[in-house]
Amino acid sequence: MLRAIRIRPGRPARVLRGHPWAFLGEVDFAGEPPQNGDCVELTDLKGRCLGAGLWNGKSQIAWRRYSRRPLSLDGPLLEELITFAVNRRAGKPVGRLIWSEADGLPGLVVDRYHELLSVQALTLGMDQRLLVVTDVLQRLLRPREIVLRNDAPSRKLEGMETSISTVSGKPLAPAWMEVGGVQVLVDLTGGQKTGMYLDQLDQHARVAQLAKGRRVLDAFCNQGGFGLACAKAGATSVLGLDQSEDAISAARSAAARNGLKAGFEVANVFDWFTEHREATFDLIVLDPPPFARNKDSIDGALRGYKELNLRALRMLGPGGILATYSCSHRVSEEMYLEVIEAAAADARREAVVMERTSQPADHPVLLNFPESRYLKGFLIEIRA
């Protein structure tokens, strides 16, 4: 039987409306607090169960739900949740296998790179159960290696140290592998996130379908995902921009490896747009990092997004296409569309929405958990 805590009287907490988190100031308990990492039942003021979650009193997010029922995670449930998440993504050689709360496994992120797995434990409760997690993954998938990418800064908010290691204890060198039909050098111990960004792979392919015969600008290109896909699809020219020298070096290496005609430059995208006002393109991709990391930064983020889209729209002629994205979860899809509309009005461009885009199926959105819905975008066609 799980230790039970309850919601504190006062302002209604989001957990009462289905959100999977309860903050430290929102809960009450009798006697000593639960042990950090324990499985704890949360109830409302009438004693009705709101679910079972992982407890950590060192974090402001003190309780994170993994089940609607008062069940311990330290039993068959953990393996059941991992197995279900992996099976629903069967057949995808590269992509996300487990995505935290959206898969009922708060703080656990697992990505697959063919026969390699990259695992992040972002909460204390999951960190304490990593041996079980990796054992289940090894039995299910038989990977050649599992990398423990426990270097995310958010671990410090849970009172944990950061580190990078492999389950075998052996070093793992970067390796060339096919991702989205292109050979890329993947560094699971030193690359971005769990090795590289995986949430835009579907959009790389979709935008590439529009690229044949077009001059393409891939802004905030990181390791060149959009640009490389467009070059392979027959773009007349490709220019990728990013301020990370390591990312640009990786993009250049991938272009050479695949025999693709694509150029990549180290540049601040905002400065580059200012210095190249007269440049013209047929297809522009805007895929910047998150601008709104907290509530106070939303207004500034919207101004930044508007400026980027305004400058891009001015560089496109009739028939041109703008593929524009935001990964700031605090900026909603409608907010982002309003930004694009304002930019189109200022640029005096007649434009239509070809498609609305979202995050791929392997990054599922959990209802009542807006933090899980972060990626949105639009394919815009310029009519005049």
matplotlib code that plots the C-alpha trace (Angstrom):
import matplotlib.pyplot as plt

x = [0.0, 1.4, 2.0, -0.8, -0.6, -3.3, -3.9, -3.7, -6.8, -6.7, -6.3, -7.2, -4.1, -3.8, -3.6, -7.3, -7.9, -5.8, -2.3, 0.3, 2.3, 1.8, 4.0, 5.6, 3.4, 0.2, 0.4, 0.0, 1.1, 1.1, 4.3, 7.6, 7.7, 7.9, 11.4, 12.6, 12.1, 9.2, 5.9, 3.2, -0.6, -2.1, -5.7, -8.1, -9.6, -12.3, -9.8, -10.4, -7.3, -5.8, -3.1, 0.2, 3.4, 7.1, 7.9, 10.9, 10.8, 14.0, 12.2, 9.5, 7.6, 7.3, 4.9, 4.8, 2.0, 2.8, -0.6, -4.2, -4.4, -2.7, -0.1, 3.6, 6.0, 8.3, 6.6, 5.3, 4.0, 7.4, 8.1, 4.6, 4.9, 8.3, 7.1, 3.9, 5.9, 8.5, 5.9, 3.8, 6.9, 7.9, 9.6, 11.1, 14.9, 15.6, 13.3, 12.0, 11.0, 9.9, 8.9, 8.5, 5.0, 3.5, 4.3, 3.5, 7.2, 8.0, 11.5, 12.5, 13.5, 14.8, 15.9, 16.8, 19.6, 19.4, 21.2, 22.1, 20.0, 20.4, 18.7, 18.0, 16.8, 15.6, 13.9, 15.3, 12.7, 13.6, 17.3, 16.9, 15.3, 17.7, 19.1, 15.6, 14.9, 18.1, 17.5, 14.0, 15.4, 18.1, 15.6, 13.2, 15.6, 19.0, 20.9, 24.6, 25.1, 23.0, 24.3, 23.2, 23.0, 22.5, 24.0, 20.8, 20.9, 17.4, 18.8, 20.2, 16.7, 16.0, 19.2, 21.2, 24.6, 25.2, 27.2, 27.6, 28.4, 27.7, 26.1, 29.1, 31.5, 33.3, 33.8, 31.5, 32.9, 30.8, 29.5, 28.0, 24.5, 21.5, 18.9, 16.1, 17.7, 21.0, 24.3, 25.1, 27.7, 26.0, 27.8, 25.7, 28.0, 28.8, 26.0, 22.9, 20.2, 20.5, 22.8, 20.9, 17.5, 14.9, 11.6, 11.8, 12.6, 9.1, 9.3, 12.7, 11.1, 8.0, 9.9, 12.3, 9.3, 8.9, 12.6, 13.3, 14.5, 14.4, 17.1, 16.9, 17.9, 18.0, 18.2, 19.2, 20.2, 22.0, 23.6, 21.9, 18.8, 16.5, 19.2, 20.7, 17.2, 16.5, 19.8, 19.2, 15.7, 17.1, 17.3, 19.2, 21.2, 21.2, 22.6, 22.5, 23.2, 23.9, 26.0, 27.4, 30.8, 30.5, 27.0, 28.2, 31.2, 29.0, 26.7, 29.6, 31.0, 27.5, 27.2, 30.6, 29.9, 26.6, 28.0, 25.4, 25.7, 25.0, 26.9, 26.9, 28.1, 28.7, 26.5, 24.1, 20.9, 19.5, 22.8, 22.9, 19.4, 20.4, 23.6, 21.9, 18.6, 18.8, 19.2, 16.4, 15.3, 12.5, 12.2, 13.2, 13.2, 13.1, 13.6, 15.1, 15.8, 13.1, 12.9, 10.4, 12.0, 9.8, 6.6, 8.5, 10.2, 7.0, 6.7, 10.3, 10.0, 7.0, 8.9, 11.9, 9.7, 8.0, 11.2, 12.6, 9.4, 9.2, 12.8, 12.2, 9.0, 10.8, 13.3, 10.7, 9.2, 5.7, 5.5, 8.1, 7.5, 8.2, 8.5, 8.5, 8.5, 8.5, 9.5, 8.6, 5.8, 4.8, 4.0, 0.8, 0.0, -2.5, 0.0, 2.5, 0.1, -0.8, 3.0, 3.2, 0.1, 1.5, 4.8, 3.0, 1.0, 4.2, 5.9, 2.8, 2.8, -0.2, 0.3, -1.7, -1.3, -0.5, -0.2, -0.2, 2.5, 3.0, 5.4, 5.6, 3.7, 6.7, 6.5, 2.9, 0.9, -0.6, -4.0, -4.1, -0.3, 0.4, 4.2, 4.1, 2.8, 5.7, 6.4, 4.2, 4.8, 3.3, 4.1, 3.3, 3.0, 3.6, 1.0, 2.1]
y = [0.0, 3.4, 6.3, 8.9, 12.6, 15.1, 18.4, 21.4, 23.5, 26.8, 27.8, 24.8, 22.9, 21.9, 18.3, 18.4, 19.1, 16.2, 17.7, 15.1, 17.4, 18.7, 21.4, 21.3, 24.1, 22.3, 19.2, 18.3, 15.2, 14.1, 13.4, 13.0, 13.7, 10.7, 9.5, 11.2, 8.8, 6.9, 6.0, 8.1, 8.3, 11.7, 12.4, 15.3, 16.9, 14.2, 11.4, 10.4, 9.1, 11.4, 8.9, 7.5, 9.5, 9.8, 12.0, 14.4, 17.1, 18.6, 19.7, 22.3, 19.7, 17.4, 14.8, 13.4, 11.0, 7.7, 6.0, 7.0, 4.0, 3.7, 1.2, 1.0, 1.5, -1.0, -4.1, -5.3, -1.8, -0.3, -3.1, -2.9, 0.9, 0.5, -2.4, -0.6, 2.5, 0.6, -1.6, 1.3, 2.6, -0.7, -0.7, 2.8, 2.4, 6.0, 7.9, 8.4, 5.2, 6.7, 10.3, 11.0, 11.8, 11.3, 7.6, 7.4, 7.4, 10.9, 12.0, 9.0, 9.7, 6.9, 7.4, 4.7, 5.1, 1.7, -0.7, 1.9, 3.4, 6.7, 7.1, 10.1, 10.0, 13.6, 12.8, 11.3, 8.5, 7.4, 7.7, 5.3, 2.8, 3.0, -0.5, -1.9, 0.3, -0.7, -4.3, -4.2, -2.3, -4.9, -7.8, -6.1, -4.7, -6.4, -3.1, -3.1, -0.4, 1.9, 5.4, 7.1, 10.7, 12.1, 15.5, 17.6, 20.7, 19.9, 17.1, 19.6, 20.8, 17.3, 17.3, 15.0, 15.1, 15.1, 12.5, 10.6, 6.9, 3.6, 0.6, -1.5, 1.0, 1.1, 4.3, 4.8, 6.6, 8.7, 6.6, 7.2, 6.0, 6.5, 9.0, 10.1, 8.6, 10.5, 9.4, 11.5, 11.3, 10.6, 11.2, 9.7, 10.8, 14.3, 15.4, 17.5, 16.2, 12.4, 12.5, 14.7, 16.3, 13.7, 15.6, 17.1, 14.0, 13.8, 17.5, 17.1, 14.6, 16.8, 19.9, 18.0, 17.1, 20.8, 21.5, 20.2, 23.0, 25.6, 27.7, 26.8, 28.6, 26.5, 28.9, 27.6, 24.4, 22.7, 19.6, 20.4, 18.1, 20.2, 21.4, 17.9, 16.4, 19.3, 18.8, 15.1, 15.9, 18.0, 21.6, 23.9, 25.3, 24.9, 27.3, 26.4, 28.8, 28.1, 29.8, 26.5, 25.7, 22.1, 21.8, 23.4, 21.2, 18.1, 19.4, 20.0, 16.5, 15.0, 16.8, 15.5, 12.0, 11.9, 13.7, 16.5, 20.1, 22.1, 25.0, 25.6, 28.8, 29.7, 32.8, 34.5, 34.2, 37.6, 39.3, 37.4, 38.5, 42.2, 41.9, 40.1, 42.0, 41.7, 37.9, 35.9, 32.3, 30.0, 28.0, 29.2, 27.0, 28.8, 26.3, 28.2, 27.0, 27.9, 31.6, 31.5, 29.5, 31.0, 33.1, 36.4, 35.8, 35.2, 38.8, 39.0, 35.6, 36.8, 39.9, 37.7, 35.2, 38.1, 39.7, 36.4, 35.6, 39.2, 39.0, 35.6, 36.6, 39.6, 37.2, 35.0, 35.8, 34.7, 30.9, 30.8, 28.7, 29.4, 26.5, 28.1, 26.4, 27.1, 24.6, 27.0, 25.2, 28.5, 29.9, 28.3, 27.4, 30.3, 32.7, 31.6, 32.0, 35.5, 36.3, 35.0, 37.0, 40.2, 39.6, 38.9, 42.2, 44.2, 42.6, 43.2, 39.6, 37.7, 34.3, 31.1, 28.3, 25.1, 23.0, 23.1, 20.8, 19.4, 17.0, 13.5, 10.5, 9.3, 12.5, 12.1, 14.8, 14.0, 15.7, 18.1, 18.4, 21.4, 21.0, 17.9, 19.9, 22.1, 21.8, 23.6, 24.9, 26.1, 25.7, 29.0, 29.7, 33.2, 34.2, 37.8]
z = [0.0, -1.0, 1.3, 0.8, 0.6, -0.3, -2.0, 0.2, 0.6, -1.2, -4.9, -7.1, -8.3, -11.9, -10.9, -10.0, -13.7, -14.9, -15.0, -14.0, -11.7, -8.1, -6.8, -3.3, -2.0, -3.3, -1.1, 2.6, 4.5, 8.1, 9.9, 8.1, 4.3, 1.9, 1.0, -2.2, -5.1, -3.5, -5.1, -3.4, -3.8, -4.1, -3.1, -3.2, -0.1, 0.0, -0.1, -3.7, -5.5, -8.1, -9.0, -8.0, -8.7, -7.9, -5.0, -4.7, -2.0, -3.3, -6.5, -6.8, -8.9, -5.9, -7.4, -10.9, -11.9, -13.5, -13.0, -12.3, -10.0, -6.6, -7.9, -7.1, -10.0, -8.3, -9.7, -13.1, -13.9, -14.8, -17.3, -18.7, -19.3, -21.0, -23.1, -24.3, -25.2, -27.2, -29.0, -30.1, -32.0, -33.4, -36.8, -36.6, -36.7, -35.5, -33.2, -29.7, -27.9, -24.5, -23.8, -20.1, -18.8, -22.2, -21.8, -18.1, -17.2, -15.8, -16.5, -18.6, -22.2, -24.5, -28.1, -30.6, -33.1, -35.0, -32.7, -30.1, -27.4, -25.6, -22.2, -20.0, -16.4, -15.6, -12.3, -9.2, -9.1, -12.6, -11.9, -8.9, -11.2, -14.1, -13.6, -14.0, -17.0, -18.8, -18.0, -19.6, -22.6, -23.1, -23.0, -25.4, -28.0, -27.6, -28.3, -29.0, -26.4, -24.1, -23.4, -20.2, -21.2, -17.7, -18.5, -18.7, -16.5, -15.3, -13.2, -10.8, -10.0, -8.8, -6.6, -8.9, -10.4, -14.2, -16.0, -19.3, -19.4, -21.2, -19.6, -20.7, -19.3, -22.6, -24.7, -27.7, -30.7, -33.1, -35.9, -39.4, -39.7, -41.9, -40.5, -42.7, -45.8, -45.3, -43.7, -40.7, -38.0, -34.7, -31.4, -28.6, -25.9, -27.1, -29.5, -28.9, -26.6, -26.7, -29.8, -32.2, -32.6, -33.7, -33.5, -37.0, -39.0, -40.6, -41.5, -43.1, -45.5, -46.1, -46.8, -49.1, -51.2, -52.0, -52.6, -56.1, -58.4, -55.6, -53.9, -50.2, -47.1, -43.9, -41.0, -37.6, -39.4, -36.5, -38.2, -41.5, -41.3, -43.5, -45.9, -46.5, -47.2, -49.6, -51.4, -51.8, -53.2, -56.0, -54.7, -57.0, -54.1, -50.3, -47.7, -44.0, -41.2, -37.5, -34.9, -33.6, -35.2, -34.2, -35.8, -39.0, -39.1, -38.8, -41.5, -43.9, -43.2, -43.9, -47.2, -48.3, -47.1, -49.1, -52.1, -51.8, -53.1, -50.0, -48.3, -44.5, -42.7, -39.1, -38.6, -36.2, -38.2, -37.1, -38.1, -41.4, -42.4, -41.7, -43.8, -46.7, -47.1, -50.9, -51.0, -52.5, -52.1, -53.2, -50.0, -46.5, -43.4, -40.0, -37.1, -34.2, -30.7, -28.1, -27.5, -24.6, -21.8, -19.1, -18.8, -18.6, -22.0, -24.0, -25.3, -26.3, -28.0, -30.1, -31.2, -32.2, -34.1, -35.9, -36.9, -38.3, -40.3, -41.6, -42.9, -44.5, -46.2, -47.8, -49.3, -51.0, -54.4, -55.6, -55.4, -52.7, -49.6, -45.9, -43.6, -40.1, -36.7, -33.0, -30.3, -27.4, -25.5, -24.0, -27.4, -28.7, -32.3, -32.5, -31.0, -33.5, -36.4, -35.3, -35.4, -39.0, -40.0, -38.5, -40.3, -43.6, -43.2, -42.5, -45.5, -47.7, -48.9, -49.9, -48.3, -47.6, -45.1, -47.0, -43.9, -40.2, -38.7, -35.2, -33.4, -34.7, -33.4, -31.4, -29.4, -28.2, -26.6, -23.3, -22.8, -19.9, -20.0, -22.3, -21.6, -23.8, -26.7, -27.8, -31.5, -34.0, -37.5, -40.8, -44.4, -46.0, -49.8, -51.1, -53.7, -54.3]

ax = plt.figure().add_subplot(projection="3d")
ax.plot(x, y, z, "-o")
ax.set_aspect("equal")
plt.show()
